[in-house]
C-alpha cells in the first residue's frame, strides 16, 4: 500500500525572517491594527459603563415616578443589548487585532504574492493575498455591526431615561444632541462611486 506524504496537506512554515511588507500593505495592516485596538478600548469602556447602568436602571429609587411597565421593559432591553453588543465588539476587535498581527509572518511564507508593482482589486483582497484569512471579512462585519449597535443602544437608553425623568425642554435638547451625535454613522451607508474597483500600486516583493 502506497504511503502518503503528510507534507502534502500542510502549509510550509519556512519563514523569511528578513521579510518586510510592501509600504501599501504595511500601511493598511497597521491602520487596521490601530483601529481594532482603539475599538476594543471603546467597546470595553461601553461594557463597563453598561454594567453599572444596569444596576442603576433596575433600582426603583432612581425614578421620580413609577414608569410604565412597557417603558421599563424597553429600557432594560436596550441596557442588556448595549452590554452584550459591547462585549461582542470587544471580542471581535481582539480577534481582528490578532489576525492582522500575524499577517507579516504569513506573508513571509509566501513566494512573491504580487509579482508586479500593481494590484487591481480591493483593499480586503490585497490583505488576503498577503496572508489574511478570508474569514476576517465576516468577523469585520460582525465587529462593525455590534459596535454600531452598542452605540445606538446606549443613545436610545439615555433618551428613554431622559424622556421618563426630565422636562420637555431637556427632552427635546437631548434628542437633538443625540441625533446629531450619531450622524457620522451615515458614513457606513452604501454609496456609489465613479470607480467600481480599487487599484493599488505596491512595491515588488524581494
C-alpha positions in Angstrom: 0.0 0.0 0.0 1.4 3.4 -1.0 2.3 5.8 1.8 1.0 9.4 1.8 3.4 12.2 2.4 1.9 14.3 5.3 3.6 17.5 4.0 1.2 17.4 1.0 -1.6 18.6 3.3 0.3 21.1 5.4 1.3 24.7 4.6 5.0 25.4 4.6 6.3 27.0 7.7 9.5 28.2 6.2 9.7 31.8 7.2 11.8 34.6 5.7 12.7 36.4 8.9 14.1 39.4 7.0 10.9 39.9 5.0 9.1 43.3 5.2 5.6 44.1 3.9 5.4 46.4 0.9 4.6 50.0 2.0 0.9 50.0 0.9 0.2 46.7 2.6 2.1 47.7 5.7 0.0 50.9 5.9 -3.3 49.0 5.5 -2.3 46.4 8.1 -1.1 48.9 10.7 -4.2 51.0 10.1 -6.4 48.0 10.8 -4.5 47.1 13.9 -4.7 50.7 15.3 -8.4 50.8 14.5 -9.2 47.5 16.2 -7.1 48.3 19.3 -9.0 51.6 19.7 -12.3 49.9 19.1 -11.5 47.3 21.7 -10.8 50.0 24.2 -14.0 51.9 23.4 -16.3 48.9 23.4 -14.7 47.7 26.7 -15.5 51.0 28.3 -19.0 50.8 26.9 -19.4 47.3 28.6 -18.1 48.6 31.9 -20.4 51.6 31.8 -23.4 49.5 30.9 -22.7 47.0 33.7 -23.0 50.0 36.2 -26.1 51.4 34.4 -27.8 48.0 34.6 -27.8 48.3 38.4 -28.9 51.9 38.1 -31.8 51.1 35.8 -33.1 48.3 37.9 -33.2 50.4 41.1 -36.7 51.8 41.5 -35.4 54.6 43.8 -33.7 56.2 40.7 -37.1 57.2 39.3 -39.2 60.1 40.4 -42.4 58.4 39.3 -43.0 54.8 38.8 -42.5 54.2 35.0 -44.9 52.2 32.9 -44.2 48.5 32.6 -43.7 48.7 28.8 -41.2 51.6 29.0 -39.3 49.9 31.8 -39.1 46.8 29.7 -37.8 48.7 26.7 -35.2 50.4 28.9 -34.0 47.1 30.2 -33.8 45.6 26.7 -31.6 48.4 25.4 -29.4 48.2 28.5 -28.9 44.5 28.2 -28.4 44.8 24.4 -25.8 47.5 24.8 -23.9 45.4 27.3 -23.8 42.3 25.2 -23.1 44.2 21.9 -20.2 45.9 23.7 -18.7 42.6 24.9 -19.1 41.1 21.4 -17.5 44.1 19.8 -14.6 43.8 22.2 -14.0 40.1 21.4 -14.3 40.7 17.6 -11.7 43.6 17.9 -9.3 41.3 19.7 -9.7 38.6 17.1 -9.1 41.1 14.3 -6.0 42.5 16.1 -4.6 39.0 16.4 -5.4 38.3 12.7 -3.5 41.4 11.4 -0.7 40.9 13.9 0.1 37.6 12.2 -0.2 38.9 8.7 3.6 39.8 8.3 4.6 36.3 9.3 2.1 34.6 6.9 3.3 36.9 4.1 6.9 36.0 4.7 6.0 32.4 4.0 4.7 33.2 0.5 6.7 33.4 -2.6 6.2 36.8 -4.2 2.5 37.3 -3.5 2.4 40.2 -6.0 4.9 39.8 -8.8 4.4 43.2 -10.4 4.0 46.6 -8.7 0.3 46.9 -9.4 -2.6 45.1 -7.7 -6.0 45.8 -9.3 -8.6 44.8 -6.7 -10.0 45.9 -3.3 -8.0 46.6 -0.1 -9.5 43.5 1.5 -8.4 41.3 -1.4 -4.9 42.8 -1.1 -4.6 41.9 2.5 -5.8 38.3 1.7 -3.2 37.9 -0.9 -0.6 38.7 1.7 -1.9 36.2 4.2 -5.2 37.4 5.8 -7.7 34.6 6.1 -10.9 35.1 4.2 -12.8 34.6 7.4 -11.6 38.0 8.6 -14.3 39.7 6.4 -17.3 38.3 8.3 -15.5 38.9 11.6 -15.0 42.5 10.5 -18.7 42.9 9.6 -19.7 41.3 12.9 -17.4 43.8 14.8 -18.7 46.8 12.9 -22.4 45.8 13.4 -22.0 45.1 17.1 -20.0 48.3 17.7 -22.6 50.4 15.9 -25.5 48.6 17.6 -23.9 49.1 21.0 -23.6 52.8 20.3 -27.2 53.1 19.2 -28.5 51.2 22.2 -26.6 53.5 24.5 -28.1 56.6 22.9 -31.6 55.1 22.9 -31.2 54.1 26.5 -30.2 57.6 27.6 -33.0 59.1 25.6 -35.6 56.8 27.2 -34.4 57.7 30.7 -34.4 61.4 29.9 -37.9 61.1 28.5 -39.0 59.5 31.8 -37.4 61.9 34.2 -36.7 65.3 32.6 -38.7 68.3 31.5 -39.9 68.8 27.9 -37.1 71.3 27.2 -34.4 68.8 28.3 -36.1 66.0 26.3 -36.0 68.0 23.1 -32.5 69.3 23.6 -31.1 65.8 24.4 -32.9 64.3 21.5 -31.4 66.8 19.1 -27.9 66.3 20.6 -28.3 62.5 20.4 -29.4 62.5 16.8 -26.6 64.9 15.9 -24.1 62.8 17.7 -24.7 59.6 15.7 -24.7 61.4 12.3 -21.2 60.1 11.5 -22.7 56.6 11.3 -24.2 57.7 7.9 -20.7 57.3 6.6 -21.2 53.5 6.7 -24.3 53.5 4.5 -23.8 52.0 1.0 -22.8 54.6 -1.6 -21.8 54.5 -5.3 -18.5 56.0 -6.6 -17.2 56.6 -10.0 -14.8 53.7 -9.8 -16.0 50.1 -9.4 -12.7 48.7 -8.4 -9.7 50.0 -6.4 -6.2 49.7 -7.8 -3.2 49.7 -5.6 0.4 50.2 -6.6 2.7 48.3 -4.3 6.4 47.7 -4.3 7.5 44.4 -5.8 8.5 41.9 -3.1 12.0 40.8 -2.9 
